[in-house]
């Protein structure tokens, strides 16, 4: 297969198989990224739109437009952001609970994307443009009421690098969650497929035929019917941690949608925090580790729960370091 590159448009001959896999191969991008481009109409087969699941015989001409057209409907807004790390190609922000990552129905403004556009405007800096319309700089997401670390790309090259790392599962992610109940072991691994809950289409659940999903956990401390867990999702499914913990009958405190109920101290959002993030810096490939301490509401909830964690186990402050 040969490919030519002009103005961030790549063309090549498709291998036999699914359209999304052919786009991934021709574009040198992850399958998830390829599926977004197919859905946006930015990946064509013989000049026509196809579905990701369509089958190709091989040899078809695939055209992949990597750069998304600008979306003039997106507003640049001055919304303060806490930054854990920044260089010329990327930054890591510490997202507060309540902030939606990108515009969607009912959230046309006041999102992280609006904040990033405002920050880029004020600093005269770019944002990566290859993830799709409405997602400048975005390479992954957190639920609205999940707080913590989120990587953002300033350049197309950085966005491609970070998306590839997420696709390759080489990015280290650690979340902290306070759950109701007693875990079956100090350490464990959940391998259970996740799909849309047939009883509630706004929830995800462990279901037959769902997408392969894996989460590792470690118990940091227990007490008074609660346990504080460190969780490492090895896949990136929607609501993965929340669905897996619900499946284990360990719902997250404050997670009203997944059965956790109101948390200690009156917490009414899920006690789920993206506390650590490890990745290769796109600028030079060196390993970067970032951390974020529990925000005030979660720290108060943990104190009210009676669970005590040994010193040094939880992140202190917000920051990052290059380690290799």
Helices and strands as residue ranges (DSSP letters): E 3-6, E 9-13, E 17-18, H 19-27, H 31-40, E 43-45, E 55-56, E 61-65, E 83-86, E 90-95, H 112-123, E 147-153, H 156-168, E 172-180, E 187-191, E 194-196, E 204-206, E 214-223, E 226-233, H 240-247, G 264-266, E 272-280, E 287-292, H 296-305, E 318-322
